[in-house]
Amino acid sequence: MKVKDIRWSRVQNDPAYAVRERLVRPIFTMAKTTFDVSKHVLVPKHKKVSEKEKKELQERYSPSLKELPRILQNDPAIQHLDIKENDVIKIERKSMTAGTITFYRRVSNG
């Protein structure tokens, strides 16, 4: 955090100023522990792929792990899964026109 000589009234009148200047942490970080986003109706189902399924995926589509799109390890949708870097996540989205669509993502730190 930066230490600056500011007046408290400036922070009270403009909370975004405090966040921009990194004087306080954003309030939404607290929501991570209080709300489980995986239960929300708009969040698709996320599932960790087993090693066997990972091999089948590579045989079927022949992608290397580096070619898969990434999902960050701190993504709220996968916080409930026991994940580590380079795991593969299967995402199933429901569509009115196409039924269920499956996507695969590689977990990365950033």
PyMOL commands that set and color helices and strands:
alter all, ss='L'
color gray80, all
select helices_A, chain A and resi 8-13+15-20+27-34+37-39+51-61+65-67+76-78
alter helices_A, ss='H'
color red, helices_A
select strands_A, chain A and resi 45-48+70-72+88-95+99-108
alter strands_A, ss='S'
color yellow, strands_A
deselect
rebuild
show_as cartoon
